[in-house]
């Protein structure tokens, strides 16, 4: 276990220590099960470049850094991470900023930062989205994610219990070349093709963790094939 892992374990198992950092850290932050899943996903997919949208108290950032082989580059984007309540102690902020390859971008919104990445032509292996849960925000985040994510790249989205987030995910599953990881093929077919029931299946499939794992399986053929009126109801 590396230093990030030891720190995150102390936060979850020592309530007094966690409360000294921020009294409302939980349930605002990822649960222990979600964190473990995220750390294992980093180890499983072995991404070189990770962009994380949303920081708040930095718990998910610690989980990413706690992986057996942390990413070479880990960019965290959140201009509002201490709004409305800053932590009482900067324990996590200070630790994260000292980690090799980590950049904390707090001067731009997620959309502004991703637009710059898109313009630069750079590609990303792995994304974790835990930012604004407004429908238009998630839709816009995913618009840029779909343009900077490498083919076969992975994006994990938190808060699928919230309908605006879930509806945005449904649009991208139905209209762009994303596959849903961790479900049986027949379940994915139902989610993508059966009205109403599909969204219910999506909610059920992620209920235990509240995390959705999508993989970009190919290029956006709407562009290459000039399908300007493409739309599948979601």
GUKE-510756 format. One record per residue (C-alpha): x, y, z. Coordinates in steps of 0.02 Angstrom, whole numbers, padded with zeros to 5 digits, always signed. Layout:
N
XYZ...
***
This chain:
234
+00000+00000+00000+00071+00169-00050+00059+00332+00049-00102+00385-00038-00180+00219+00009-00126+00236+00191-00197+00413+00201-00363+00366+00124-00381+00214+00238-00349+00326+00390-00482+00448+00331-00615+00312+00316-00571+00218+00474-00529+00362+00591-00685+00474+00605-00596+00598+00719-00456+00621+00592-00582+00642+00450-00684+00767+00550-00530+00873+00581-00512+00892+00392-00695+00924+00351-00849+00882+00456-00959+00856+00302-00835+00746+00209-00960+00602+00208-01079+00569+00123-01021+00710+00007-00868+00612-00047-00860+00443-00131-00903+00295-00021-00770+00169+00028-00842+00043-00097-00842+00173-00236-00663+00221-00195-00603+00041-00198-00690+00016-00366-00606+00172-00437-00434+00120-00375-00454-00055-00448-00515+00019-00613-00354+00120-00624-00254-00039-00593-00359-00139-00717-00358-00017-00863-00182+00051-00826-00213+00224-00902-00064+00337-00933-00166+00499-00932-00317+00526-00818-00428+00679-00808-00538+00695-00655-00683+00818-00659-00731+00870-00483-00619+00874-00330-00711+00945-00178-00612+00871-00032-00502+00762-00143-00553+00588-00085-00575+00517-00260-00406+00591-00308-00327+00496-00163-00410+00335-00222-00340+00360-00398-00167+00390-00327-00184+00238-00214-00187+00119-00363-00044-00006-00376+00018+00090-00528-00047+00270-00526-00063+00358-00694+00086+00450-00767-00020+00608-00777-00170+00646-00667-00259+00810-00704-00394+00866-00581-00513+01004-00636-00625+01097-00513-00633+01286-00492-00765+01268-00356-00686+01133-00250-00692+01234-00088-00863+01311-00117-00966+01333-00011-00863+01262+00133-00673+01248+00129-00592+01108+00230-00534+01148+00405-00363+01075+00363-00275+01065+00194-00209+00889+00229-00276+00812+00068-00243+00964-00043-00063+00973+00013-00036+00787-00012-00115+00781-00186-00017+00931-00249+00148+00846-00202+00113+00687-00300+00216+00658-00456+00121+00695-00617-00028+00776-00531-00099+00943-00587-00240+01030-00494-00326+01151-00614-00437+01269-00516-00444+01420-00633-00555+01344-00769-00720+01249-00775-00721+01072-00839-00790+01128-01007-00659+01265-01026-00517+01146-00986-00580+01005-01098-00604+01128-01241-00419+01170-01227-00371+00987-01227-00478+00960-01382-00398+01108-01471-00224+01042-01430-00264+00873-01509-00209+00780-01352-00295+00616-01305-00342+00546-01135-00352+00364-01080-00470+00377-00932-00595+00502-00862-00684+00512-00695-00834+00628-00689-00900+00686-00521-00935+00869-00559-01096+00966-00583-01251+00855-00590-01353+00975-00696-01412+00891-00854-01336+01023-00968-01170+01016-00874-01156+00827-00890-01206+00835-01073-01074+00967-01108-00940+00875-01009-00977+00718-01109-00976+00815-01273-00794+00860-01242-00751+00693-01163-00807+00606-01323-00683+00713-01421-00531+00695-01310-00551+00514-01253-00444+00390-01343-00534+00251-01438-00557+00108-01312-00537+00237-01174-00644+00228-01017-00752+00354-00926-00826+00324-00754-00973+00433-00703-01036+00453-00524-01210+00491-00459-01316+00387-00577-01453+00392-00443-01483+00571-00501-01598+00575-00652-01513+00720-00744-01349+00624-00741-01434+00462-00792-01527+00545-00937-01364+00618-01004-01284+00446-00996-01433+00372-01088-01409+00496-01230-01227+00450-01254-01259+00263-01239-01393+00272-01373-01320+00400-01490-01131+00379-01483-01018+00225-01491-01009+00189-01305-01025+00019-01224-01076-00010-01044-00946-00107-00947-00991-00235-00815-01161-00291-00881-01216-00439-00985-01238-00408-01173-01426-00435-01162-01438-00305-01023-01344-00178-01127-01460-00214-01274-01612-00181-01164-01536-00020-01096-01498+00045-01270-01653-00011-01364-01806-00026-01250-01892+00140-01206-01920+00176-01021-01868+00000-00969-01692+00035-01032-01665+00179-00913-01737+00075-00770-01614-00064-00812-01471+00061-00810-01521+00121-00638-01536-00056-00572-01370-00110-00648-01274+00028-00556-01380+00039-00398-01254-00047-00284-01114+00077-00321-01194+00223-00412-01052+00220-00538-01068+00195-00725-00921+00133-00829-00924+00176-01015-00798+00128-01148-00781+00224-01311-00782+00087-01442-00752+00185-01602-00755+00353-01691-00912+00458-01706-00978+00401-01876-01106+00541-01882-00962+00652-01935-00874+00537-02060-01039+00483-02140-01116+00658-02138-01269+00602-02040-01323+00775-01990-01499+00730-01932-01450+00582-01822-01550+00567-01661-01608+00419-01558-01733+00464-01421-01666+00434-01246
***
